[in-house]
Amino acid sequence: MSRDYTRRDVLEIGARAVAMAGLGGFGTLLAVKAHAGDAWWIDPDKCINSRLGTAGAETCQSCATECVLTLSAIRAVNEFSKCGRCYVCPAYFDIHSAAGPDGLPSKKLCPRDAIERLPIGWIDPEDPANNFYEYVIDEALCNGCGLCVMGCKEPAGLGSVRLEVNHDVCLDCNRCSISTACPEDAYARLST
C-alpha cells in the first residue's frame, strides 16, 4: 500500500537524515582522535635540527624536502613559555649578517619569511635593546626547513623553537618518505 507524504513528513525525514549524518561524522572524528597515538612525530633528542648543544652540526633539510606534500607537513613551532622574547632573536635574524643602520642584523634567517617579529608592550625609543618581541611562525609559509630551530639552539638561543608535525596537514602515510630519509631516525610513528 502506498503512502502519501506531506511536506511535513518529507522535512522530518530530511532532518533525521541530516542528524544521522552529523552523528556519523562526529563518530568518525572521535575514532580519529582515539587513534592519535598512531601519528608521526619528531623525537627532539634525535633530530639534528633541534638537538641542543651539537656543535657545528649541519642543518638537515629532510623535513622540508622529502614530504610527499608540496609544502611539508612539518612546521616550526615557538614554545612561548621557553622563549626569551629577545631583541635580537637568532631564530629570526641571521646574526652573521652585517648590521643595518638600526644596529640589527640586516638579514632574516628564514628563507620563506615565515616568522613575524611583533613588539610586546611599549617600545622604548631611548634604549631599543630594552624592548621585547614575540616571534610568531606563520604555518602557511613555514616548510619545516629547520633553519630557525638551528638558530635558536643554545648558546645563542634558548631552544624554544622546535619542529613539529602538523597533523591537520599530514597524510599519515604508512611509509613516510621523511622517516625514510631522516639521517637520525628522529621521525617515527608514535606508539602508545
Steps between C-alpha positions, in 0.01 A plus 500: 500500500650838404503789739454865411769712665427849615755772489538466877582127461768574238657771716501269804669221302756748364575635848554145630737424211702815567517418873618144427766627259620748763520229765693278257749780432541566871558128561769498231667802660503325839650187343777705337574672833508163677770379260711817528771285659560353154617840371846597378719709728853641520718384790677823609782303661589340166425782255814673374314830470374506857769312691640760736873536542602330175797706387546557127207280396374558148134587454301201381243591235324160483182620672463780243599311187396135542128533581255382232313827545607805301537693826619259769275400792787590733490846657718699735329586827610759755432381853430842651544381860870439421551801271709790632321753273844629406575829329727310259357152457744257335206304358366813329816689401803366316734610778800455269373766255627858507331742737251739344456870583284410800774276644305183430620225264409592143370156394234265629579133552178349361519466120119508476451795740270283712585664833345830602662722764233675706581755773366428847366800689648848491809553281782693668653726229780609738627144553387274213686200645267519801196404289346154482354320202282201428605282207195343335541231234257511209412134432379584149852617406715262707631191317684343794853565373629528857726804454324688780527195725876490445522877564306473826727232642712572805719690562367767257133423570290330764380203295139617493456434126454136398367300207159339532263301278191697400247215525230707330714487184685167538366222277612243760667287232576141597852537360598859565763631260635739765548212742686304234729797422562609861872445574446461874173299504346793687175485305292201601151378572401577857413179681271507799 
